[in-house]
């Protein structure tokens, strides 16, 4: 068997997803949020096509964070809830717990926070 025949045929698409995520993060850091969202949406589409739930989760939550930073709390909440569903589906209890804490902090006025 040759190396080519045993190589993962999805590897080029997985690499494309990683590159899109990296480029989107750079655009976001530069303040180009529209460009970042566009790349995260492209990564989301590829992840859906491949059935890559981990990548889909990253793409959705990255978009949610950008929406949140823009003040689109309703849009962010929709994506955070989808992320929560994926965390449950993937059985990622640690990630789910972290997301609950992050959402509580994000959507709760600071004056109501209490120390654990």
N, C-alpha and C positions, 0 to 999 in steps of 0.2 A: 504494500500500500504506500502510495506517495504521500508526502506532506500535504500536497494540495488537496488530495481526496479526503484527508482526515480533518482539514481545516474547517472551522465553523463558517458555514456560508452566510451567517448573519453578522459576522464580525465587522464587515465594512459599514453596515448600517448602525451597529452599536458604536463604532468609532465616530460616525457622523453625528450621532446623538451627543456624545461626549464633547465633540468640537463645537456643536451648536450651544451647548450649555456653557462652555468656557467663554465663547464669544459673547453670549448674552450677559454673562456676569461682568465682563469687561465693559460692555456698553452701559450696563446699569451703573457701574462705578463711575463712568464718565458722565452720567446724567442723561444718557439717551434711553429713556425708559420705553419709548415707543419701539425703538429698534430692539431692545432687550425682550420686550413682550412678543414681538414678531418671531424672534428666534426661539423663544421658549414654546410658542405655539407650534412652530415647525417641529421641534423636538417632541412635543406632545403628540402630534400627528404620527410621527415615525414610531413612537412608543405604542400607540394604539394599534398601528399596523402590525407591529411585531409581537404584541401581547406582553410588552415589557412594563410590568406594573411598578417596579421600583423606579424606573426612569420616568414613567408617567407621574408618579407621586412627586418626584423632584420638580418636574416641569410645572405641575399644577400649583405646588406650594410656592415656587419662585414667582409665578404670575400673581398669586394671592398676595405675596409680600409687596410686590410693586403696586398692586391696586390699593393695598392698605396705605402705603406711603403717599399715594396720591389723594387719599381721603375717600376712596370708593369702598366704604365699609361693607355695603351690601354685596358688591361684586367679590370682595375678598372673602366674605363669609361663605358664599356659594362654593368657592374653590377650597376653602379650609374644610368645609363639610365633606366635599368629595375626597379630600386628602384623608380625613378621618375614616371614611368608608374604606378607602384603600388600605390604611393602616390595619383596620380590623380584618379585612380580607387576607392580608399578608401575615396576620398573626403577630404583628410587631407591637407588643404591649409597651415596650419602653418608648418607642416613637410616639405611640398614641398618648401615653402619659405626658410626654414632653409637649406635644401639640396642644393638649388640654390646658396645660399651664400657660403656654405662650398665648393661646387665645384668651384665657381669662385675664392675663395682664394686658393684652392688646385692647380688649373691649371693655375694660373696667376702669372707671376714673381712678386716678392715682390716689386720691384722698381716701378711697375705700380699701386700699391694699392693707393686708395684715401680714405680719411676719409669720412664717411657719412655726 
